[in-house]
Amino acid sequence: MALYSYKAIDRRGRSLMGQIEAINLIDLELRLQRMGLDLIVGGLSSRRASMFKGAIGRPELINFCFHLEQLTSAGVAIIESLTDLRDSVENPRFREILSGLIESIQGGQGLSAAMADYSDVFPKVFASLIRAGEETGRMSQVLKSLAENLKWEDELIAQTKKLMMYPAFVGSIVLSVTMFLMIYLVPQMLGFIKSTGQAIPLQTRILIGVSDFFINYWWGVLLAPVVAFAALKLALARSQVFRYQFDNFKLHLPLIGPIQHKIILSRFASIFAMMYSAGITILDCIKTAEDIAGNLVVQEGLVRAGQQIAEGKNVSTAFQDVGLFPPLVIRMLRVGESSGKLDTALLNVSYFYNRDVKEAIGKVEVMIEPAMTVILGALLGWVMLSVLGPIYDSISKIKF
């Protein structure tokens, strides 16, 4: 099938544009009719163009889960639920995906199997949980858990962005102020100091060297972060060993490392609990959780834990041996195993880490502002001391 661009109108007379795969124009028109659209004009398009249009974000997935959870709880058939959702979404790309899901289900596939055709939109864990919900008849509970997990991830990302925006903003200001001082202000003031003919102190000589560097290599100062970022991305993509070492380095960064470690383990515990409560085996839960770890060090630990569990060890002992969780969490897992409520124990682990992450982010936010203020103050103080010190010495030697 080829990719077609189209312009169509819906039942309410709204004009919509998008892209969808079809055999020919007749097939395109039939597909749009099944989507509740009337074709106005259509033609072949390039797949490259579709890669950057209508990306599916987390809000759409949250709405997807919430909508299906409400309707399935009310006893509405899955096809009717998807049709109702398709007619209400604004994102053309997501509208096409929902139409594809409906077509696949009408063709005899289950929802999870239909989702597998859109792995770039629905992650592997998403489809696995939906499949478990289909097999156990707990679709509404699975959808509710997915919606809550997606909301938590969305809030966490928003908090992380908020945490990073302030230092990035202040850091750009510090860099701008530094370049202004070194390139424009300092050279003018140093000209006066040199004209006095007196001995220049060490801190002033250092300031002169730094100022000369900025004047001669200002382009390098601006280009260095870009080059470093590109080199880092290339090295991470090319070398598995480097990526492992970099992931290990991130986990051991002061302040940020422990927070990242807790975020990863919290996500793992939450996904593990959802999958286990949905009826998925422990080994399959761990195998799927390996893909969402996002860190090779943690992923390797999960692999080793899975191997030990496959060899006969219980969950708490395996996680204790690989050193993924602190002793308190291991005790919670051990209690969950002995009581037969491992999913509840894992949810408690997730809650434990969520609370710690929120507290840690709050503490870092409080620390960042005074730290950046001290850095900027120290920079300005060094410049003033290096410039005004010799000037003061010159004035003090003048006899009136």
N, C-alpha and C positions, 0 to 999 in steps of 0.2 A: 504493500500500500504506500501511496505517496502522501506527503503533507500538503494540505490545502489551507489557504487563507480564505476567510469568508467575512461577509457583512450580512447580518440578518436582523430580523425584528422578532421580539417575543410577543406573547399574547396580550401584553399591556401596551404594545406599540413602541417599546423602547428599542433603539438601535444598538446592536452589539457587534463587536468585531473580535475575531479570534482565529485560532488555527486548530485543525483536527485532521487526523489521518483518514483517508478514504481511498476507494479503488478508482473512482472517477467522479465526475460532477453529479451524475445521477445518484451514486452512492452517498456523496456528500449531502445532497438535498434530503435523502431519506434519513441519514443520521441526524441531521439538524431537526427534522420533523419529530424524531423520537425524543429530541431534547426540548421540544416545545418551541422551536424557532422556525421561521420562514426565511428561506434563502433569498437574498437580494442579488448579491454578486459573489462569485467565488473563483479561485484560480490556484494553480500550483504555487507553493512557497518553498523556501529553503529551510531545512531543519536547523541550520545555524541560527536563523533569526528567532526560532521558537525557544532556543535555549535561554534567552535573556528576557523573555516576555512572560509576565504573569507568574512569577515565582510563588510557590506555596509556602507560606510562613506558618509559624506555630499558632497564631490566632485562628487561622482557617481550620487547623487540625483540632483545636480546642472546641470550636463551634461544631465541627463534624461529630466529635465524640458526644458533646452535650446534646445535640439535636437527636442523634440516633438513640442515645440512652433514654431520653424522655419519651420518644415514640415507641421504642421497643418495650419499655416498661408499661406503656398503655396498651400493648398488644397489637400495634400496627405492624404490618408485614414489612420486611426489610426493603423490598423493592419500592413500596409506597413511601417509606421513610426517605430513601435516597432520592426519589423523584421530587418529593416536597423540598428537600434540601437543595437539590440542583436548581429548582425554579426560584430559589431565594438568594443564591450566592451571586456576588458581583464579579468575582475573579473569573475571567474567561477560561484560563487554564484549568482551574479547579472545576469549573462547570463541565469541561470536556472530560476530565478524569472521572467525575461522578457519572457522566453518561456512559463512559467505558465500563465502569463497575456495574451499572444497570444492565448493559448489554451482556456482559460476561455471566451475571447471575441468571438472566433470562435464558442464556445458553446452557445452563445446567451447573455452573461452577458455584462454589460457596463464596462468601464475602472475603474470607482470608485468601483463597486461591486467586480471586480477582485482584486483590491488593498486591499480590506478588508480581503482577505485571507492571506495577508502578512503584518499584522499590526505591526510586529516587524521592518519592513523596512519603510513602509509608515505610518506616524503618522495619528491619527484620523482626525486632521485638514486638512491634505493633501488630504485624501479621500473625506472629506466634500466639499472642494473647487473644486475638480475635478467633483464631482457630480453636484455642482451648475453650473460649466462650461458646463457640458453636457446638463443640463436642460435649460439653457439660451442661448446656442449657442455661448458662449464667452470663449471657451476652450483656445484659443491662449492667450487671455489677462490674464486668470487665471494662465496659465503656466508661462507667463512672470513675473507676480507678485510673484509667488512662487520662481522662480529662483532668482529674486532680493532679496527677503527676506532671502533665504538660503545663498546668497553671503554675505549679511549684517551680518548674524549670524556667518558665517565662519570668516569674518574679525574681528568681535568682540571677538570671541574665541581666535584668533591669538593675538590680542592686550592684552587680559587678561593673556594669557600664557606668553607673553613678560613681562607684568607687574610683574608676580609672579616669573619668572625665576631669575631675578636679586637679589631680597631679599633672595630667596632660596639658590642661589649660595653664596652670601656674608654671609648668616647665617651659612651655612655649614663651610665656612672658619673661621668665628668667633668661632664656636664650636671646630673646629680642633685646632686653635691657643690656645684657652682656655685650652683644655685638655693637649696640649703639655706643656704649661706654668705650669699648676697645677701638672701634674704627673711627669715631667722630670726636668724642669729648676728651678722652685721655691724650691723644696726640697733641691737641691744642694746648692743654695744660702742661704737658711734658716739655713742650717747646719753651715755655717760660722758665721751667726748672733748669733745663740745660743752659739757658742763657745766663743764669746766675753764676755759673762756673764753679760752683761748690761740689763737693763729693756727694755722689748720689747713693743713698742707702740701698741695702740689699733688696728689701721688698719693692722698692721703686724700680730697680733694675729688672726684677722678675716681671713687674707689671709692664715695663717697656718691651720685654721679650714677648709676652703674651699678646700685647697690642700689635706688635709687628707681625706676629703669626696670623692674627685675625685679619689684618690689612692685606697680607700677601696671599693668604689661603682661605678667605672667607667662603669661596665656592666649595672648598673641601669640607668645611664645617657643616654646610648645608647638605652636601651630597653624601657625607659619611653615613648618616642614619639610613638613608635609602639603600645604599650599597650593602650595608651590614644586614639589613632586613632581607634583601634579595639573596645574598649569599647564604644566610641562615635557612631560608625556604628551600634553596637548591640543595644544600647539604642534608636537610631533613628528608627531602624527597629521594636523594641518591643513596644515602648510607643508612642502613638499619642500625648499625652500631652507634653512629653519631646520634640518631634519633633516640635510642635507648639512653645514652649518656645525658642527652639534653632533657629528656623526661625525668630522669633521676635528679638532675640539677634543679629542675623546677620544683620538685617535691621538697628540696632542702633549702630553698630560698627563705631568708628571714621574713617572718610575718606572712608573706604570700604563700609560701610552700605548704605550711600546715593547713591553711584554708583550702587550697586546691585539693590536698589529700582528702580532707573531710568531704568536700563536694563530690569527689569521685566515689568515695565509699558510700555516701548517702544516696547517690543515684543508683549505685549497684544494689544496696539493700532494698530500696524502694521497688526497683524493677524485679529483683529476685522475689520479694514478697508477693508482688502482683502475680507473677508467673506461677509461683508455687501454690498460692491460694486458688488459682484458676485450674489446677490439676496437672501442671507440667512437672515432670520429674526433676529431681535436684540436679542431676548431671546436665540435662538440657537447659535448665535455668542458668547454670554456671557458664555453659557453652555460649548461650546467647548474651549473657552479661559481659563476656570477654570482648565482644564486638563494640560495646558501648562504653568501655572503660575510658578510651581516649588517651591512655597513658601506657606505654609498653611495660613499665616496671610493674604497675598494678595488674596489667593483663597477664604478665608472666606469673605473678603470684596466684592469679585465679586459675591459670592452667595447671600449676602444681597442686593447688587445692583440689581441683577436679580429678587429677590423677590419683591423689591419695584417697579421695572418697570412693573412686572406682575400685581401688584396691581393698576397700573394706573399712576405712576409718570413718568415724562420724564427722559431721560438719564442723562442730566446735573444735575438735582436735586438729582437723585439717587446716582450718583458718588460723589456729594458734601456732601451728608449726611453720606456716609461711609468713607469719608476722604481719598480716594485713590489718588486724584489729587490735585495739588495746584490751587489757585484761577484763575491764568492766563489760565490754561488748561480748567477749568470749563467754563470760558467765551468763549473760542474757541469752546467747545462742544455746548454751548447754541446758539452761532451764527450758527453753522452747522445745528442744529435742526431747527431753525427758517427759515433758507434759503433752507432747504431740501437737504443740501449737507453734511450730517453727515460723509460720508466716506472721503470727502476732509478734513473736520475738524480733523478727526482721523489721517489721513496721516500727517497733520500739527503737531499734538501732537507727532507722532512718530518721525518726523524730529526734533522737539523741544528737545525731550529727547536724540535722537542720537547725536545731537550737544553737549548737556550737558555732555553726557557720554564720548565723545571723549576729550572734554576739561578737564573733571575731571580726566580721566586716564592720560592725559598729565601732569597735575599738580602733581599727585601722583608720576609719574615716576621721575619728577624733584626733588621731596622731598625725595624720597627713598635713593638716592645715598648719599647726605650729612648726612642724619639721620644714615645710617649704618656706615658711616665713623666716625661720632661722637661717636657711640656706641663702635666701635673697638678702637678708640683713648682713650676713657674714661677707657676701660678695661686695655689697656696697661699702661696708666698713673697711674692707681691705683696700678698695680703690681709693676711698677718701683718705685713709691713713698714708697710703703710698704717695698720694698727690699733695695733700695738704700738709703733711709732715715736713718735707723739704721747704715748702713755701713758708711755713711758720718759722722754720730755722732761719731762713733768709731775712724775714721781717724782724726777727728778734736780734739780729746782728746789726741792724741799722741803728746808728746813734743819732738821737735828736738833740 
